[in-house]
Amino acid sequence: MPRMFGTDGVRGLANRDLTAQLALDLGDAAVRVLGDDSPKPDQKAGRRRALIGRDTRVSGDFLSNALAAGMSAGGFDVIDAGIIPTPGVAYLTSVLNVEMGAVISASHNPMPDNGIKFFARGGFKLPDAKEDEIEAVLGQDWERPTGAGVGRVSHDSNTATNMYIDHLVATVAPIVDGTQTKPLKGLKVVADCANGATSVVAPEALRRAGADVIVINASPDGYNINKNAGSTHPEQLQAMVKASNADLGVAFDGDADRCLAVDEDGTLVNGDQIMGILARAKQREGKLNHDTLVVTVMSNLGLKLALKEMGIRTVQTNVGDRYVLEEMLRGDYSLGGEQSGHVINREFATTGDGTLTALTLCKEIVDSGRSLKSLAADFPQLPQQLINVPNVDKMAAKTNQAVLDAIAREEALLGDAGRVLLRPSGTEPLVRVMAEAATQEQADEVTARLAQVVADELAL
């Protein structure tokens, strides 16, 4: 059977795949697996605590109540932080010293979907083994607490949000002699909040840091999250940046753990280019540990080649920001992320944080005295093509000799000026075939040839 937990928690169609009963059961199972029975000095009478946050989807109402019910029935006091970005939950899980955090969100997915993901003590996403433990005890009977042993649920959205905003602003704009510094003063920014969880947080943080902020898609109604907005639909942002003569635009997804940007001409700047800009800035400041950026297999070869010229090496992981973080922790690296806009800045965060990325990108524009267009141009992207090949034995892509021979031929043809990548889908009988090359025509041709071999050799 496939794992219940995917690359970023449990996801599905809300009230069909992800029901109130499943949310309650996940809360019940999570307290059993993630709970630490030893009382902490700051916990009253040794009581254990959990923190819950969510994005703006209407289904978040019933799912957060159900999840809190499962946790409190398991003996945990639950702090419901309401609508708050995923990285906000990670941050608060750490600073409030709670046993665990949980986020109800489907990130960039359409409104009808939703999801549940957990953070362990310290604000770190769970490893696969710990998620498997939660799944293993799901729905099992156990001796639940009674009487004074059951937990309480409290709601404190304002305090949680303000703590998180204070943290974000302090990363780029410290208070000096009792006065808030304004390092982004004079910078005009358009912020597309995707009608999601950062609709309040990002505009406020950017303004407090001194930026002149034009806000779009920050009127969530429970139904419009990610709808023709945010990082998956940047067209409106691109038009607004040009129309308002802004210096740049920033686009978030529904739970604001990712950020893409738009330069002054309305051209999209992807996560690879943002990571390149921030890696070079950290290297200049002496804060890029081991002169290394952690990326995934999907990062463009152009980024790696540009960084190599700057004396910055790259370490590669599987797709998923938690795999990026695992490698960052293993190698003591300070920056990593994904082409999609997840950027993990370990100096300030334990997970991808879109608002933090926007703030640090804006600060580098000011500090460098260069435009975003100019900075991004230092990290050109090689032409890329991606073809999804459906209805195939996806696991055989790693062992079929004809496929392996075809990959070897194409790699020899491309040499150091390109690459190929075959990735089995995590949820479908599908293989993703990608190629990067010196020209778009060559990338298209290589991808088409490989896709045909995969379709012929691995057909179900």
Secondary structure, DSSP 8 states (H G I E B T S, - for coil): ---SSBTTBEEEEBTTTB-HHHHHHHHHHHHHHH---S--TTSGGG-EEEEEEE-S-TTHHHHHHHHHHHHHHTTEEEEEEEE--HHHHHHHHHHTT-SEEEEE--TTS-TTEEEEEEEETTTEE--HHHHHHHHHHTT-------GGGS--EEE-HHHHHHHHHHHHHHHHS-EETTEE--TTTT-EEEEE-TTSTTTTHHHHHHHHTT-EEEEES----SS-TTTT-GGG-THHHHHHHHHTT-SEEEEE-TTSS-EEEE-TTS-EE-HHHHHHHHHHHHHHTT-SGGGEEEEETTS-HHHHHHHHHTT-EEEEE-SSHHHHHHHHHHHT-SEEE-TTS-EEETTT-SS--HHHHHHHHHHHHHHHT--HHHHHHTS----EEEEEEESB-GGGGGT-HHHHHHHHHHHHHHGGG-EEEEEE-SSSSEEEEEEE-SSHHHHHHHHHHHHHHHHHHHB-
